[in-house]
Amino acid sequence: MPKDLILTPDGLEKLKEELELLQTERRREVAARIKEAREFGDISENSEYNDAKNEQAMLETRIAQLEEKLRMATVIDVEEISTDVVQVGSIVHVKDEKTGKSAKYTIVGSAEAKPEESKLSNESPVGRALLGRRRNEVVAVQVPRGPARKLKITKIDTAYK
């Protein structure tokens, strides 16, 4: 059974924008490539035509994936995001107990996760460990590389208030 997809309002908007782009501009571009490639003659040995048809298939697959994500999506209610406890939509400030380094993570659903932008999935080791915790709690997080890290939650914010 497929699991629910949790999205922030921003994440929902980005998925809708991507879907709109693919369904309009990208479909037209690919259709034009196919039409142009057909004009080269025999399509059975036409690599441009084959490439364009493969691109069309990948485009339609991505469109179907986005439509499915949007159907399954549960959008968090920004009014219910609390600064008392970590949840999807929270911005969590933590301090590594061992190194003393501070970091700030935004907890998002798995579809929006971008670790390079400090947007952590609620299903990631750090995101899962932080969920439901409060300010000043110390959380032990087992990370894929190395020993467990102890993170102290120093502040909980929300980007929506």
C-alpha positions in Angstrom: 0.0 0.0 0.0 1.5 3.4 -1.0 2.3 5.7 1.9 1.1 9.2 2.1 3.3 11.9 0.7 3.7 14.8 3.2 4.3 18.2 1.6 4.7 21.8 2.8 2.7 24.4 0.9 5.9 25.5 -0.9 6.6 21.9 -1.9 3.0 21.5 -3.3 3.4 24.7 -5.3 6.8 23.5 -6.8 5.3 20.2 -7.8 2.3 22.0 -9.5 4.7 24.4 -11.3 6.9 21.5 -12.6 3.8 19.6 -13.8 2.5 22.6 -15.6 5.8 23.2 -17.3 6.1 19.6 -18.4 2.5 19.4 -19.6 2.8 22.6 -21.7 6.2 23.8 -22.9 8.1 20.5 -22.7 5.3 18.5 -24.4 5.3 21.0 -27.3 9.1 20.9 -27.6 9.2 17.1 -27.7 6.3 17.0 -30.2 8.2 19.5 -32.4 11.3 17.3 -32.3 9.3 14.2 -33.3 7.7 16.1 -36.2 11.0 17.4 -37.3 12.6 13.9 -37.1 9.8 12.3 -39.1 10.6 14.7 -41.9 14.0 13.1 -42.3 12.3 10.1 -43.9 12.3 6.4 -43.0 11.6 6.3 -39.2 12.8 2.7 -38.8 16.5 3.8 -39.0 16.1 7.4 -37.8 18.1 7.9 -34.6 16.7 11.5 -34.1 13.2 10.1 -34.2 14.0 7.3 -31.8 15.7 9.8 -29.4 12.7 12.1 -29.5 10.3 9.2 -28.9 12.4 8.1 -25.9 12.4 11.6 -24.5 8.6 11.7 -25.0 8.3 8.4 -23.0 10.4 9.8 -20.2 8.5 13.0 -20.1 5.1 11.2 -19.9 6.5 9.0 -17.1 7.6 12.0 -15.1 4.2 13.7 -15.7 2.4 10.5 -14.4 4.7 10.4 -11.4 4.0 14.1 -10.5 0.2 13.5 -11.0 0.4 10.5 -8.6 2.4 12.5 -6.0 -0.2 15.3 -6.1 -3.1 12.8 -5.7 -1.4 11.2 -2.7 -0.2 14.4 -1.1 -1.1 15.5 2.4 -0.3 19.2 2.7 0.6 20.3 6.2 -1.5 23.0 7.8 0.8 25.9 8.5 -1.5 27.1 11.2 -0.8 23.9 13.1 3.0 24.1 13.0 4.1 24.7 16.6 7.4 26.1 17.9 7.1 23.8 20.9 7.8 20.5 19.2 9.6 19.5 16.0 7.3 18.4 13.2 7.2 18.6 9.4 7.5 22.3 8.5 9.7 23.1 11.5 13.1 24.8 11.3 15.3 23.2 13.9 18.5 24.7 15.3 20.8 22.1 16.7 24.2 22.0 18.3 26.5 19.0 17.9 27.5 18.0 21.5 30.9 16.7 20.4 32.1 19.3 17.9 30.1 22.3 19.2 29.0 23.1 15.6 25.6 24.6 15.1 23.3 23.7 12.2 19.8 24.6 11.1 17.6 22.1 9.4 14.1 22.4 7.9 12.1 19.2 8.3 10.1 18.5 5.1 8.4 15.5 3.5 10.5 13.1 1.5 9.5 14.6 -1.9 11.0 18.0 -0.9 14.2 16.8 0.8 17.4 18.5 -0.4 20.2 17.8 2.1 22.5 20.3 0.3 20.0 23.0 1.3 19.6 21.6 4.8 16.1 20.4 4.0 15.9 17.0 5.7 13.2 14.4 5.1 11.1 13.4 8.0 12.2 9.8 7.0 15.9 10.5 7.1 17.9 9.4 10.2 18.3 13.0 11.5 14.8 14.1 10.6 13.2 11.0 12.2 15.2 11.4 15.4 14.2 15.1 15.7 10.5 14.6 15.1 8.4 15.0 18.3 11.3 16.5 20.3 11.4 19.7 22.2 13.8 22.6 22.8 16.9 21.7 24.9 16.4 17.9 24.3 19.5 16.0 23.3 18.9 13.5 20.5 21.2 10.6 19.6 21.3 10.1 15.8 22.8 7.1 14.2 24.2 8.4 10.9 25.2 6.1 8.0 28.9 7.0 8.3 30.5 7.0 11.7 29.4 6.8 15.3 26.1 8.2 16.6 25.9 12.0 16.9 24.3 13.8 19.9 22.4 16.9 18.8 21.0 19.4 21.3 17.9 21.2 20.0 18.5 24.9 20.7 15.6 26.5 18.9 12.5 25.5 17.0 11.1 27.9 14.4 8.6 27.8 11.5 9.0 29.5 8.2 5.3 30.1 7.9 4.6 32.6 10.8 
